Amino acid sequence: MPSKQAIAAQDNATYTTSSGAPVAEPYAIQRIGLNGPVLIQDFHHIDLLAHFARERIPERVVHAKGAGAHGYFEVTHDISDLTCASLFSKVGTKCPATARFSTVGGESGSADTARDPRGFAVKLKTDQGNWDIVANNTPVFFLRDPSKFPHFIHTQKRDPQTHLKDADMFWDYLSLNPESVHQVMILFSDRGTPDGYHHMHGYSGHTFKFVDSEGKYTYVQIHFRVRGGFKTLTDAQATKLAGENAEYGLQTLFEDIEAGNYPTWDVYVQTMTAEQAEKFRYNILDLTKVWPHGEFPLRPIGKLVLDKYPDNYFAEIEQAAFSPSHLVPGVEPSADPVLQSRLFSYPDTHRHRLGVNYQQLPVNAPVVPVANFQRDGFMAINNQGTRPNYQSSLVPLTYKPKPYEQVKHEVWLGNANVDLSFITELDFEQPRALWQKVFDDTAKEHFVGNVAGHLGNVKSPIVKARQLSVFANVDQDLSDRIAKAIGHPSVKPLSVPPASEATRFQYKA
């Protein structure tokens, strides 16, 4: 990237008002004499103040703090048997990509190294429109019922009275919703504090469908695996960096790209047929569960490379808008309830934050022409000229059907209201495996210390005991070690139904 001095020499720009009129001196102001009143006719001054008062747009309610860059996605393996998306029609195909990484709960000024999941959003600008893969750096999440999401986020933010982060709120929610424990196990391991934004993996978490030209679908989960391996910070390292350099993630991403050390991820999918889904032990639409790699191995599809830092952060990263509803033919959403909720929620957020024409902003605009009957509204950059704003026989549009007539979707029968909060022993199997089989002694020690350092701040003995009982369902020794660290008596596990009771929520095609 050229230096700022080189850019200035090439630019050779003349200072003007927003309407383009040249201004001789930006610090000058029209007033009567040396000490007289300011003149309201001074448009340059009014223009400056009026714009300054409006420079901030609403920050994201979640994922407010982040960093991003541009690059490309390249197809490295043939998966034309899985999807008819034109992107995958030939090995070697490339498309422009923009990625944004973020913390979830913190405000825009919070530290990059906070203990928090990380957003991992990628916009692929294909010849069939934009495909957004809105992922996280963890393969699971805290909930499987989208109605809980606003409540959950409120408890991770600030207390309405004190306006402080509150450990009681934080753990009160988690202890009342034990399905969150799988994500809690990951969050309070060292993976909860990644070493910057570009040394971590990304996971779609949600199940999607890849659809072939005959309308046959395969369930998929998408994985981004960073070359060089996932790097983490200890709690002590992350805390130290938060005080010394809150922009650690932003800075290291910029510096590595500037130095030519381009962050690269190999991209894979796990695949599952509808028949396999019916027989699978877990509900494939449950965001708190993973698909075991031994049963559903990773299949390579491509690579993501980030090789260009944005020229203007606000225009290219802050205004970047990602949504899981931005899909292309050959990629379809599943019936995952949290995904279905996000399909609406994300574009709704963008319309509020950026305006109804957010997809016309350069960073969000597709590389293919857009032709439809949407017109006007705030910031209509591309209003489609003289083209009629209705389905006209005088100036008709061309209508291109999907490569498949229809997707053979599932058939669902049931009540209008279903409680997805129902907890069984099944909800503790994967967290237990994480503790007993994945964590080594050092990881266990760090996890206990990380949880104790946070849970120990809880004032309510009821909340402490309840969360310890959730950990006891995972492993009694785990709960006892945390209890000892925070000076609390040992707690027995929650009483939960056996795993067989979970079949009422099992997938059926």
C-alpha positions in Angstrom: 0.0 0.0 0.0 1.5 3.4 -0.9 2.3 5.9 1.9 0.0 8.7 2.8 2.5 11.1 1.3 2.5 9.3 -2.0 -1.3 9.2 -2.0 -1.4 13.0 -1.4 1.1 13.6 -4.2 -1.1 11.5 -6.6 -4.3 13.0 -5.3 -3.4 16.7 -5.8 -6.9 17.6 -4.6 -8.2 21.2 -4.0 -10.1 21.8 -0.7 -13.8 22.5 -1.3 -17.2 22.6 0.4 -19.4 19.6 0.1 -21.0 21.2 -3.0 -17.6 21.4 -4.6 -16.9 25.2 -4.3 -13.2 25.9 -3.6 -12.3 27.4 -0.2 -9.2 29.5 0.3 -8.6 28.8 4.0 -10.4 26.0 6.0 -9.8 27.7 9.3 -11.2 31.1 8.2 -14.7 32.2 9.2 -16.9 35.1 8.0 -17.6 37.6 10.7 -17.9 41.3 11.1 -14.5 42.7 11.8 -12.0 41.0 14.2 -14.4 40.8 17.1 -17.9 40.9 15.5 -20.5 38.2 15.3 -20.2 35.2 12.9 -22.3 35.4 9.7 -24.8 32.7 9.1 -24.2 33.2 5.3 -20.8 31.4 5.8 -21.9 28.1 4.2 -18.5 26.5 4.6 -18.7 26.9 8.4 -22.3 25.8 8.6 -21.6 22.8 6.3 -18.7 21.8 8.5 -20.6 21.9 11.8 -23.8 20.3 10.4 -21.9 17.4 9.0 -19.7 17.0 12.1 -22.9 16.6 14.2 -24.1 13.8 12.0 -20.8 11.8 11.4 -21.8 8.9 13.7 -24.3 6.3 12.6 -25.8 3.8 15.1 -23.2 1.3 16.1 -24.1 -2.4 15.9 -26.0 -3.7 18.9 -23.8 -6.8 18.8 -20.5 -7.1 17.0 -19.8 -3.3 17.4 -16.1 -3.6 17.7 -14.2 -5.1 14.8 -11.7 -5.1 12.0 -11.7 -6.2 8.4 -10.0 -6.5 5.0 -10.5 -7.4 1.4 -9.2 -10.3 -0.7 -10.5 -13.2 -2.7 -12.0 -16.6 -2.4 -10.7 -19.3 -4.8 -12.3 -22.7 -5.5 -9.7 -25.4 -5.0 -11.7 -28.6 -5.2 -14.6 -29.8 -7.3 -17.9 -29.9 -5.4 -20.2 -29.7 -8.4 -21.8 -32.9 -7.1 -23.1 -30.9 -4.1 -24.2 -27.6 -5.5 -25.0 -25.9 -8.8 -23.8 -22.5 -7.6 -21.8 -21.1 -10.5 -19.0 -20.2 -8.2 -18.1 -23.9 -7.9 -18.6 -24.7 -11.6 -14.8 -24.9 -12.1 -11.7 -25.3 -10.0 -9.7 -22.1 -9.9 -12.6 -19.7 -10.1 -12.0 -16.6 -7.9 -14.3 -13.9 -6.7 -13.7 -10.8 -4.6 -14.2 -11.1 -0.9 -14.6 -8.8 2.1 -14.3 -10.1 5.7 -15.1 -8.5 9.0 -14.1 -9.9 12.4 -15.6 -8.7 15.6 -16.2 -9.2 19.3 -19.9 -9.8 20.2 -20.8 -8.1 23.4 -18.5 -5.1 23.7 -19.2 -1.5 22.4 -17.1 0.0 19.6 -14.5 1.3 22.0 -14.0 -2.0 23.9 -10.9 -4.1 23.9 -10.1 -6.5 21.0 -8.8 -9.1 23.5 -12.0 -9.3 25.6 -13.2 -12.8 26.5 -16.0 -13.1 24.0 -17.0 -15.1 20.9 -15.8 -13.5 17.7 -17.8 -12.8 14.6 -16.4 -14.1 11.3 -18.4 -12.6 8.4 -17.4 -13.0 4.8 -19.0 -11.4 1.7 -18.3 -13.3 -1.6 -19.2 -11.2 -4.6 -20.0 -13.9 -7.2 -21.4 -13.8 -10.7 -24.8 -14.7 -9.3 -24.9 -12.0 -6.7 -23.5 -11.7 -3.1 -23.2 -14.7 -0.8 -22.6 -13.8 2.8 -21.3 -16.4 5.2 -22.0 -14.9 8.6 -20.0 -17.2 10.9 -18.4 -17.2 14.4 -15.1 -18.4 15.7 -16.9 -21.1 17.7 -18.9 -24.0 16.1 -21.8 -23.7 18.6 -23.7 -20.9 20.3 -25.4 -20.2 23.7 -28.9 -20.9 22.5 -31.1 -22.9 20.1 -34.3 -20.8 20.6 -34.2 -17.4 18.8 -36.7 -15.9 21.2 -34.0 -16.0 23.8 -31.5 -13.9 21.8 -32.5 -10.4 22.8 -32.7 -11.5 26.5 -29.3 -13.2 26.3 -27.6 -10.1 24.8 -29.2 -7.8 27.4 -27.6 -9.9 30.2 -24.2 -9.6 28.5 -24.4 -5.8 28.2 -25.0 -3.3 31.0 -27.3 -3.2 34.0 -30.1 -0.7 33.4 -29.6 1.0 36.8 -25.8 1.0 37.3 -24.9 1.0 33.6 -22.1 -1.4 34.6 -21.3 -4.9 33.3 -22.9 -7.2 35.9 -21.6 -10.7 36.7 -24.9 -11.7 38.4 -26.8 -10.8 35.2 -24.3 -12.7 33.1 -24.4 -16.0 35.1 -28.1 -15.7 36.1 -29.0 -16.2 32.4 -26.4 -18.9 31.7 -27.4 -20.9 34.8 -31.1 -20.7 34.0 -30.4 -21.9 30.4 -28.1 -24.9 30.7 -28.1 -25.6 26.9 -25.5 -22.7 26.9 -22.9 -24.8 28.7 -21.2 -26.1 25.5 -20.5 -22.6 24.4 -19.5 -21.6 28.0 -16.9 -24.4 28.0 -15.4 -23.0 24.8 -15.7 -19.3 25.9 -13.9 -19.8 29.2 -11.1 -21.9 27.6 -8.2 -20.0 26.1 -10.1 -20.1 22.8 -12.3 -17.4 24.3 -9.4 -15.0 23.9 -7.9 -15.5 20.4 -4.6 -13.9 19.5 -5.9 -11.2 17.3 -8.6 -11.5 14.7 -6.8 -13.4 12.0 -5.4 -16.3 13.9 -8.7 -18.1 14.5 -11.0 -20.5 12.7 -14.5 -19.7 11.5 -17.6 -21.8 11.6 -21.0 -21.3 10.0 -22.5 -23.0 13.1 -25.9 -23.1 11.3 -26.8 -25.9 8.9 -27.3 -24.8 5.3 -28.3 -26.8 2.2 -26.2 -27.1 -1.0 -28.5 -27.9 -3.9 -27.6 -29.5 -7.2 -29.2 -28.9 -10.6 -31.8 -31.5 -10.0 -33.0 -29.9 -6.7 -31.4 -32.6 -4.5 -30.0 -31.1 -1.4 -27.2 -32.0 1.0 -27.0 -30.5 4.5 -23.7 -28.7 5.1 -21.8 -26.8 7.7 -19.0 -24.5 6.6 -15.5 -24.3 8.2 -12.7 -21.8 7.8 -9.4 -23.2 9.1 -6.7 -20.6 9.4 -3.3 -21.6 8.0 -0.7 -21.6 10.8 -3.2 -22.8 13.3 -5.6 -21.3 15.8 -3.6 -19.0 18.2 -4.8 -18.0 21.6 -3.9 -15.8 24.5 -4.0 -16.7 28.2 -6.4 -14.7 30.4 -3.4 -12.8 31.8 -2.0 -12.0 28.4 -5.5 -10.8 27.1 -6.0 -8.7 30.2 -2.6 -7.1 29.9 -3.2 -6.3 26.2 -6.6 -4.9 26.9 -5.0 -2.2 29.1 -1.9 -1.6 26.9 -3.5 -1.8 23.4 -7.2 -2.1 23.1 -6.8 -2.2 19.3 -4.4 -5.1 19.3 -6.5 -7.1 16.8 -7.1 -4.2 14.5 -3.4 -3.3 14.6 -1.9 -6.7 14.0 -4.3 -7.4 11.1 -3.2 -4.1 9.4 0.5 -4.7 10.1 0.4 -8.3 8.7 -1.3 -7.3 5.5 1.0 -4.3 5.1 4.0 -6.7 5.5 2.6 -9.1 2.9 1.8 -11.8 5.5 -1.7 -12.3 4.0 -4.1 -14.2 6.3 -5.3 -17.3 4.6 -8.0 -19.8 5.5 -8.7 -23.2 3.9 -12.4 -23.6 3.6 -14.2 -26.9 4.1 -17.7 -28.3 4.4 -19.1 -31.1 6.5 -21.9 -32.9 4.6 -24.9 -34.9 5.7 -27.8 -36.4 3.7 -31.4 -36.1 4.8 -31.3 -39.8 5.5 -28.3 -39.4 7.8 -29.9 -36.5 9.5 -32.9 -38.6 10.4 -30.7 -41.2 12.1 -28.3 -38.8 13.7 -28.1 -38.8 17.5 -28.5 -35.0 17.7 -30.9 -32.6 16.1 -28.9 -31.2 13.2 -30.8 -27.9 13.6 -29.6 -27.4 17.2 -27.0 -24.6 17.3 -25.7 -25.9 20.6 -24.4 -29.1 19.0 -21.6 -30.0 16.6 -21.3 -32.7 14.0 -18.5 -35.1 15.0 -15.6 -35.0 12.4 -15.2 -38.7 12.7 -18.6 -39.3 11.3 -18.8 -36.3 9.0 -15.2 -35.4 7.9 -14.2 -32.1 6.5 -14.3 -31.9 2.7 -12.1 -29.1 1.1 -13.8 -26.6 -1.2 -11.6 -23.5 -1.4 -9.4 -20.9 0.3 -10.0 -17.4 1.5 -7.1 -14.9 1.3 -7.1 -11.3 2.6 -4.5 -9.3 0.8 -5.8 -5.7 0.9 -6.5 -3.5 3.9 -9.3 -1.0 3.4 -8.4 2.5 2.2 -11.2 3.9 4.4 -12.3 2.0 7.4 -15.7 3.6 7.8 -16.7 3.2 4.1 -15.4 -0.3 3.7 -15.7 -2.0 7.1 -18.1 0.0 9.3 -20.6 0.2 6.5 -20.2 -3.4 5.4 -23.4 -5.2 5.9 -23.5 -9.0 6.1 -26.6 -11.2 6.3 -27.2 -15.0 6.2 -30.2 -14.2 3.9 -27.8 -13.0 1.2 -27.5 -16.3 -0.7 -27.0 -17.5 -4.3 -28.8 -20.2 -6.3 -27.4 -23.5 -5.2 -27.2 -22.4 -1.5 -30.4 -22.5 0.7 -31.1 -22.0 4.4 -32.2 -24.9 6.6 -35.0 -24.8 9.0 -32.7 -24.1 11.9 -34.9 -21.7 14.0 -32.0 -19.4 15.0 -30.9 -19.2 11.4 -34.5 -18.5 10.2 -34.7 -15.6 12.8 -31.4 -14.2 11.6 -32.6 -14.2 8.0 -35.0 -11.4 9.0 -33.1 -9.8 11.8 -29.8 -9.0 10.0 -31.3 -7.1 7.0 -33.7 -5.3 9.4 -30.7 -4.1 11.4 -28.9 -2.9 8.3 -32.0 -0.9 7.1 -32.1 0.8 10.5 -28.4 1.4 10.8 -27.4 2.2 7.2 -30.8 2.9 5.4 -33.0 1.0 3.1 -30.6 1.2 0.2 -27.6 -0.3 2.2 -26.9 -2.7 -0.5 -26.1 0.1 -2.9 -23.2 1.3 -0.9 -20.0 0.4 -2.8 -18.7 -2.1 -0.2 -22.0 -4.0 -0.3 -22.9 -3.6 -4.0 -22.7 -6.8 -6.0 -20.4 -7.0 -9.0 -23.3 -8.1 -11.2 -26.0 -5.6 -12.4 -29.0 -5.1 -10.2 -32.4 -4.8 -11.9 -35.7 -4.8 -9.9 -38.6 -2.6 -8.9 -37.1 -1.0 -5.8 -36.8 2.7 -6.1 -36.1 5.9 -4.1 -35.7 6.1 -0.3 -32.7 7.6 1.5 -29.4 7.5 -0.3 -30.6 5.9 -3.5 -27.3 5.8 -5.3 -28.4 3.5 -8.1 -32.0 4.4 -8.9 -32.0 2.4 -12.2 -32.6 5.3 -14.6 -35.6 5.3 -16.8 -36.5 1.6 -16.2 -40.1 1.2 -15.2 -40.7 0.5 -11.5 -43.3 -2.2 -12.1 -43.5 -5.4 -14.2 -43.9 -3.7 -17.6 -44.7 -5.2 -21.0 -43.2 -2.0 -22.6 -39.7 -2.4 -21.1 -39.7 -6.0 -19.9 -37.0 -7.5 -17.7 -35.6 -11.0 -18.4 -36.5 -13.5 -15.7 -33.9 -16.3 -15.2 -35.2 -19.3 -13.2 -33.0 -21.1 -10.7 -31.0 -24.0 -12.1 -33.4 -26.3 -10.3 -37.2 -26.3 -10.3 -37.6 -26.7 -6.6 -35.9 -28.1 -3.6 -37.5 -31.1 -2.1 -37.9 -29.5 1.4 -38.8 -31.2 4.6 -42.5 -31.5 5.6 -43.1 -30.3 9.2 -46.1 -31.1 11.4 -46.6 -29.9 14.9 -47.9 -27.2 17.2 -47.4 -23.6 16.6 -45.5 -23.1 19.9 -42.6 -25.4 20.7 -40.4 -25.0 23.8 -36.8 -25.5 22.5 -35.5 -24.9 26.0 -36.2 -28.5 27.1 -33.0 -29.8 28.6 -31.9 -33.5 28.7 -28.8 -35.4 29.3 -28.1 -35.0 25.6 -27.2 -31.4 26.2 -24.2 -32.4 28.4 -22.6 -35.1 26.2 -20.5 -32.8 24.0 -19.4 -30.4 26.7 -18.4 -33.5 28.8 -16.3 -34.8 25.9 -14.7 -31.4 25.6 -13.7 -31.5 29.3 -12.7 -35.1 29.6 -11.2 -35.9 26.2 -10.1 -32.6 24.5 -8.8 -30.4 27.3 -5.4 -31.4 28.6 -4.3 -30.6 32.2 -3.2 -27.1 31.3 -6.4 -26.3 29.5 -8.4 -27.6 32.4 -6.4 -25.4 34.8 -6.9 -22.4 32.7 -10.6 -23.1 32.3 -11.2 -23.4 36.0 -9.2 -20.2 36.7 -11.0 -18.3 34.0 -14.5 -19.3 35.2 -13.6 -18.7 38.9 -12.3 -15.3 38.1 -15.6 -14.3 36.6 -18.2 -16.4 38.5 -16.5 -15.4 41.8 -17.7 -11.9 41.3 -21.3 -13.0 41.4 -23.1 -11.7 44.6 -26.1 -14.1 44.5 -25.4 -17.4 46.2 -28.4 -18.9 44.3 -26.9 -18.0 40.9 -23.5 -19.4 41.9 -25.0 -22.7 43.1 -27.2 -23.0 40.1 -24.2 -22.5 37.7 -22.1 -25.0 39.6 -24.9 -27.5 39.3 -24.8 -27.0 35.5 -21.1 -27.7 35.5 -21.7 -30.7 37.7 -23.8 -32.2 35.0 -20.8 -31.8 32.7 -18.4 -33.4 35.2 -18.6 -33.4 39.0 -14.8 -32.9 39.4 -15.0 -29.8 37.1 -17.8 -28.3 39.3 -15.9 -29.1 42.5 -12.7 -27.5 41.3 -14.5 -24.3 40.4 -16.4 -24.4 43.7 -13.2 -24.7 45.7 -11.6 -21.9 43.7 -14.5 -19.5 44.6 -14.9 -20.8 48.2 -18.3 -22.4 47.6 -19.5 -25.8 48.9 -19.8 -28.7 46.4 -23.0 -28.8 44.5 -24.9 -31.8 43.0 -25.9 -32.0 39.3 -29.2 -30.7 38.0 -31.9 -33.3 37.7 -32.5 -33.7 34.0 -34.4 -36.2 31.9 -32.4 -38.9 30.0 -31.2 -38.4 26.5 -34.1 -40.5 25.1 -36.5 -37.7 26.0 -34.8 -35.4 23.4 -36.4 -37.4 20.6 -39.4 -35.2 20.6 -37.2 -32.5 19.0 -35.4 -34.8 16.7 -35.3 -34.0 13.0 -37.8 -35.8 10.7 -37.7 -35.4 6.9 
